[in-house]
Amino acid sequence: MNTSISARMFQQARKVIPGGVNSPVRACRSVGCDPVFIERAQGATVYDVDGNEYIDFVCSWGPMILGHAHPEILAAIGETMQHGTSFGAPTPKEIELASMVVDALPSVEKVRFVSSGTEATMSAVRLARGYTGKKVIVKFDGCYHGHADSFLVKAGSGVITLGIPGSPGVPDEIVKNTVSIPYNNEEILEKTLRDASLDIACVIVEPVAGNMGCVAPAPGFLQKLRALTAELGILLIFDEVITGFRLAYGGAQEYFGVVPDLTCLGKIIGGGLPVGAYGGRADIMDQVAPDGPVYQAGTLSGNPLAMAAGIATLKLLKKEGFYKQLNDKAARFADRLREISDQTNIPVQLNRVGSLMTGFFTTEKVIDFESAMTADADRYGQHYRQMLSQGIYLAPSQFEVAFISAAQTEKQLEKALEMTEWSFKKLEKN
């Protein structure tokens, strides 16, 4: 496969962009190669600048649940942009999308739009602190909630991939107000939350961890978390930037039947455009300015193009049977992947929840950050390069999620399975 134009562009990019990329994992360092530069996409296929085509399992890291360049979403964006692209003022589409989010998510009575998932989580934590008058936030090892200072303590995703324990530039006085504990460990969870000296404002969690790879909550874990926080007057924040409108129309909170106090959203609600949101109980959201004293603002919040794309996307997702069809397709694909792993004697723990999945190259069952770290990242890197050479576009990190989209055809999934078997057989020889 010829990627000479991508290679040349990467060298050019490195002269003017740190690392040549605008988000660290895109540099592909952990998988031992340079990135390919994408020129266009359609459906479940992305095309690079050299003219190579790939079956896409990254889906722009989640939001392209309907595939790329969906005609109804493009039409909504196109119609809206004829009237302008940004006003810094209220628009009717904000009300329409906000009403759809409130109707969809059990926890949300009011919602505030922002421009990214990081903005959403950062704002939700500030709101939780303002509402409770407390300082400390509790998060879970390996869960990533964006790159705000408070969240870079034992974060996942790119921080793991680059081997960075945290980040320079984050003051100690901020770190001391963040407590990170093991995911799926009820004993440590209860001990931590019952420690009155910690002055805990909130717990923030990915209801399905997606940034140390896909790790499902253990049976009863989210229910225990909800019960403890409710008993102790601690706000519970679900970071549904990945799972919102992905596992179900009502997100992970509908999927698992657990209702948090606040919810953070992103990805899908913008139909592929930059967007984020946080929402929750009305009495908490009423503390946000201008109604309340907790300040948060953004010139591009509620951008009309993102609102139009989000409205069009949610209308399509609401169609009867959409999630059953998507999740059933993902289940069939995952079952076949497990068969290939068993037949080729390549140890892979395949974790799947709905249309999210990760194959960890390890013999150990992956239930938390510690067990995820037993995965062989070098072997994944070899697998990644082999699959890329055969036109399969996977996440360039062992600790990310593969996404199934509605646009992927059975023929495309069959090719991906065939190439997986071919790659695993090559791995066996090494």
C-alpha positions in Angstrom: 0.0 0.0 0.0 1.4 3.3 -1.1 1.1 6.1 1.5 3.9 8.4 0.3 1.6 11.5 0.1 0.5 10.9 3.7 4.2 10.6 4.7 5.1 13.8 3.0 2.1 15.6 4.6 3.1 14.4 8.1 6.6 15.8 7.7 5.0 19.1 6.6 2.6 19.1 9.5 5.3 18.5 12.1 6.9 21.8 11.1 3.8 23.8 12.0 1.7 21.6 14.4 3.1 20.0 17.6 3.8 16.4 16.8 2.2 16.9 13.4 -1.2 16.2 14.8 -4.0 18.1 16.7 -4.7 15.3 19.1 -1.9 13.0 20.4 -3.2 9.5 19.7 -3.5 10.5 16.0 0.3 10.4 15.7 0.2 6.6 15.8 3.4 6.3 17.8 2.2 3.4 20.0 1.4 1.4 16.9 4.8 2.0 15.3 3.9 3.9 12.1 3.0 7.3 10.8 -0.6 8.4 10.4 -2.5 8.3 7.1 -4.1 11.6 6.2 -7.8 11.3 5.4 -9.2 13.2 2.5 -12.9 12.2 2.4 -15.3 9.6 3.7 -18.6 8.0 2.7 -20.7 5.6 4.6 -18.4 3.2 6.4 -15.4 3.9 4.1 -12.7 6.5 4.6 -10.2 7.5 1.8 -6.7 8.8 2.4 -4.8 11.3 0.3 -3.0 8.5 -1.6 -6.3 7.1 -2.8 -6.4 4.1 -0.5 -9.7 3.2 1.0 -10.4 1.7 4.4 -13.4 0.1 6.2 -13.8 2.5 9.2 -14.0 1.2 12.8 -13.0 4.5 14.3 -16.1 6.5 13.2 -14.4 9.8 14.2 -14.0 8.2 17.7 -17.7 7.5 17.9 -20.0 10.1 16.5 -20.4 8.6 13.0 -22.9 6.1 14.2 -24.9 6.5 11.0 -21.8 6.5 8.8 -20.0 9.4 7.1 -21.7 12.0 4.9 -25.2 10.8 5.6 -27.4 12.6 3.1 -30.1 13.8 5.6 -27.5 15.2 7.9 -25.6 17.0 5.1 -28.9 18.4 3.9 -29.7 19.8 7.3 -26.2 21.4 7.6 -26.4 22.7 4.1 -29.8 24.3 4.6 -28.8 25.9 7.8 -25.5 27.3 6.6 -27.3 29.2 3.9 -28.5 31.5 6.6 -25.1 31.9 8.4 -22.7 29.8 10.4 -22.5 31.5 13.8 -24.3 34.3 15.6 -23.3 34.2 19.2 -27.0 34.6 20.0 -29.9 32.3 20.7 -31.4 30.3 17.8 -34.6 28.2 17.4 -32.5 25.1 16.8 -31.1 25.2 20.3 -34.5 24.8 21.7 -35.4 21.9 19.4 -32.3 19.9 20.1 -32.4 20.7 23.9 -36.0 19.4 23.9 -35.0 16.2 22.2 -32.2 15.6 24.7 -34.5 16.3 27.7 -37.1 13.9 26.2 -34.5 11.2 25.6 -32.4 11.1 28.8 -34.0 10.1 32.1 -31.7 12.3 34.2 -31.9 15.5 32.2 -34.5 18.2 32.9 -32.4 21.1 31.6 -29.4 21.1 29.3 -26.6 23.6 28.4 -24.8 23.2 25.1 -21.0 23.7 24.8 -18.5 23.0 22.1 -16.7 19.8 23.3 -16.8 16.9 25.6 -14.0 18.4 27.7 -16.0 21.6 28.2 -19.0 19.5 29.2 -17.2 17.5 31.9 -15.3 20.6 33.2 -18.5 22.6 33.5 -20.4 19.8 35.1 -17.7 19.4 37.8 -17.6 23.1 38.4 -21.4 23.0 38.8 -21.2 20.1 41.2 -18.7 22.0 43.3 -20.8 25.1 43.2 -24.0 23.3 44.1 -22.6 21.3 47.0 -20.0 23.8 48.3 -17.4 21.0 48.4 -14.1 20.6 46.6 -13.1 17.0 46.0 -14.0 15.0 42.9 -13.7 11.2 42.7 -12.9 9.6 39.4 -11.8 6.1 38.3 -8.4 4.9 37.2 -8.2 4.7 33.4 -11.4 6.7 32.8 -10.8 9.8 30.6 -13.0 12.9 30.9 -11.2 15.3 28.7 -8.0 17.2 29.2 -9.1 19.7 31.9 -6.6 19.8 34.8 -8.7 18.0 37.3 -9.1 14.9 35.0 -5.4 14.2 34.1 -4.9 12.1 37.3 -4.6 8.4 36.2 -6.5 9.2 33.0 -6.9 6.8 30.1 -6.7 6.9 26.3 -4.0 9.1 24.9 -2.3 9.5 28.3 -1.9 5.7 28.6 -0.9 5.4 25.0 1.9 8.0 25.4 3.1 6.5 28.7 2.4 9.8 30.5 1.5 9.4 34.2 -0.3 12.8 34.3 0.8 16.1 32.8 3.2 18.8 33.5 1.4 22.1 33.9 -1.2 20.8 36.3 -0.7 22.4 39.8 -0.4 20.2 42.8 -3.3 22.1 44.5 -5.6 21.0 41.7 -4.4 17.4 41.8 -5.0 17.1 45.6 -8.7 17.7 45.0 -9.0 14.8 42.7 -9.2 11.2 44.0 -8.8 8.4 41.6 -9.9 4.9 42.6 -10.1 1.5 40.8 -13.1 0.9 38.5 -15.4 -1.9 39.4 -14.1 -2.2 43.0 -17.1 -1.8 45.3 -15.1 -2.2 48.5 -12.7 0.7 47.7 -15.6 2.7 46.3 -17.6 2.5 49.6 -14.6 3.1 51.8 -13.7 6.3 49.8 -17.1 7.8 49.6 -17.8 7.2 53.3 -14.6 9.0 54.3 -16.1 12.3 55.6 -12.7 14.0 55.6 -12.5 14.0 51.8 -15.3 16.6 51.4 -16.5 15.0 48.2 -18.6 17.1 45.8 -19.2 14.5 43.1 -18.2 11.2 41.5 -17.7 11.3 37.7 -17.7 8.0 35.8 -17.8 6.6 32.3 -20.7 4.2 32.8 -19.0 2.0 30.2 -15.2 2.8 30.3 -14.1 3.7 26.8 -10.7 5.2 27.2 -8.8 2.2 28.7 -10.5 0.2 26.0 -14.1 -1.0 26.4 -14.6 -2.1 30.0 -18.1 -2.9 31.2 -19.4 -2.1 34.7 -19.5 -5.2 36.8 -23.0 -6.4 37.6 -24.4 -4.1 40.4 -21.5 -1.6 40.3 -23.4 1.3 38.9 -26.3 0.6 41.1 -24.0 0.5 44.2 -22.5 3.8 43.0 -25.9 5.4 42.7 -27.1 4.2 46.1 -24.0 5.4 47.9 -23.9 8.8 46.3 -27.6 9.4 47.0 -27.2 8.3 50.6 -24.2 10.5 51.2 -25.4 13.7 49.4 -22.7 13.3 46.7 -23.6 14.2 43.1 -23.2 11.5 40.5 -22.1 12.5 37.1 -22.3 10.2 34.1 -19.8 11.0 31.4 -21.8 9.8 28.4 -19.7 11.6 25.8 -19.2 8.1 24.2 -22.2 6.2 25.4 -24.9 8.9 25.0 -27.2 8.0 22.1 -24.7 5.1 21.3 -25.9 2.2 23.6 -29.5 3.3 23.5 -31.5 6.4 22.6 -31.5 7.2 26.3 -27.8 6.4 26.7 -26.2 4.2 29.3 -28.6 5.4 31.9 -31.4 3.9 30.0 -29.4 0.8 29.0 -28.4 0.0 32.7 -31.4 1.6 34.4 -29.3 3.9 36.6 -30.2 7.7 36.7 -27.3 10.1 37.6 -27.7 13.7 38.8 -25.8 15.2 35.9 -24.9 13.9 32.5 -22.2 15.0 30.0 -22.7 14.5 26.3 -20.8 15.0 23.1 -20.0 13.1 19.9 -23.3 11.9 18.5 -25.4 14.9 19.5 -23.5 17.0 17.0 -23.8 14.6 14.1 -20.1 14.8 13.6 -19.7 18.5 14.2 -18.0 19.9 17.4 -20.4 19.9 20.2 -20.9 19.0 23.9 -23.6 19.3 26.5 -24.2 18.9 30.2 -27.6 18.6 31.9 -29.4 17.2 34.8 -31.9 17.9 37.5 -33.5 21.3 37.2 -32.6 22.4 40.8 -28.9 21.8 40.0 -29.0 23.3 36.5 -30.7 26.4 37.8 -27.4 27.2 39.5 -25.8 27.9 36.1 -25.5 31.6 35.1 -27.5 33.6 34.3 -30.0 32.0 36.7 -27.4 31.1 39.2 -23.9 31.9 40.4 -21.9 29.2 38.6 -20.4 30.8 35.6 -19.9 29.1 32.3 -20.0 30.7 28.8 -19.0 30.0 25.2 -19.3 32.1 22.0 -19.8 29.0 19.8 -22.0 27.1 22.3 -25.2 26.1 20.5 -23.6 26.7 17.1 -26.5 26.5 14.5 -24.7 24.0 12.2 -24.0 21.6 15.1 -27.6 22.0 16.3 -29.0 21.2 12.8 -26.7 18.2 12.5 -27.7 16.9 15.9 -31.4 17.3 15.3 -31.1 15.4 12.0 -29.1 12.6 13.7 -31.4 12.1 16.6 -34.4 11.9 14.4 -32.8 9.1 12.5 -31.7 7.3 15.7 -35.2 7.5 17.1 -36.6 5.2 14.4 -38.0 2.0 15.8 -35.6 -0.9 15.9 -32.4 1.1 15.2 -30.5 0.1 18.3 -31.6 -3.5 18.3 -30.4 -3.9 14.7 -27.1 -2.1 15.4 -26.3 -4.0 18.7 -27.3 -7.3 17.1 -24.9 -6.7 14.2 -22.1 -5.9 16.7 -22.9 -9.0 18.7 -22.6 -11.2 15.6 -19.3 -9.6 14.6 -17.9 -10.0 18.2 -18.8 -13.7 18.3 -17.0 -14.3 15.0 -13.9 -12.4 16.3 -13.9 -14.6 19.4 -14.0 -17.7 17.2 -11.0 -16.5 15.2 -9.1 -15.8 18.4 -9.8 -19.3 19.7 -9.0 -21.0 16.4 -5.6 -19.2 15.9 -4.5 -19.4 19.5 -3.9 -15.7 19.7 -5.0 -14.7 23.3 -7.5 -11.9 23.0 -10.0 -10.8 25.6 -12.9 -9.2 23.6 -15.0 -6.8 25.6 -18.2 -5.6 24.1 -21.1 -3.5 25.3 -23.7 -2.7 22.6 -21.8 -1.4 19.5 -18.6 -0.7 21.4 -15.8 -3.3 21.6 -12.1 -3.7 22.3 -9.9 -6.7 21.7 -7.2 -6.8 24.4 -4.1 -8.8 23.5 -3.9 -10.6 26.9 -4.9 -13.8 28.6 -6.3 -11.9 31.6 -10.0 -10.9 31.8 -10.1 -7.1 31.5 -12.3 -5.6 34.2 -10.4 -2.4 35.2 -7.3 -0.3 34.5 -4.8 -2.7 36.1 -6.0 -5.7 34.0 -6.2 -3.5 30.9 -2.5 -2.7 31.4 -1.6 -6.4 30.9 -2.5 -6.1 27.2 0.4 -6.5 24.8 0.5 -3.1 23.1 3.3 -4.1 20.8 1.3 -7.0 19.5 -1.6 -4.7 19.0 0.7 -2.4 17.0 1.7 -5.1 14.7 -1.9 -6.1 14.2 -2.9 -2.5 13.6 -0.2 -2.1 10.8 -1.2 -5.4 9.2 -4.9 -4.5 9.2 -4.2 -1.0 7.8 -2.3 -2.5 5.0 -5.4 -4.5 4.0 -7.8 -1.6 4.2 -9.1 -1.9 7.7 -9.0 1.3 9.8 -8.7 0.6 13.5 -8.0 2.9 16.4 -4.2 3.6 16.6 -4.0 2.5 20.3 -4.6 -0.7 22.2 -6.6 1.3 24.7 -9.3 2.6 22.5 -12.7 1.4 21.3 -13.8 -0.1 18.0 -17.2 1.2 16.9 -19.8 -0.5 14.8 -21.9 1.8 12.7 -25.2 1.4 10.9 -23.3 2.1 7.6 -21.1 -1.0 7.8 -22.4 -3.7 5.5 -22.3 -7.4 6.1 -19.8 -7.7 3.2 -17.5 -5.1 4.8 -17.7 -6.8 8.2 -16.9 -10.2 6.5 -13.8 -8.7 4.9 -12.7 -7.3 8.3 -13.1 -10.8 9.8 -11.1 -12.4 7.0 -8.4 -9.9 7.4 -8.4 -10.4 11.2 -7.9 -14.1 10.7 -5.1 -13.4 8.2 -3.4 -11.0 10.7 -3.7 -13.4 13.6 -2.1 -16.2 11.6 0.8 -13.8 10.9 1.0 -13.0 14.6 1.2 -16.7 15.4 4.4 -17.0 13.4 6.2 -14.3 15.4 
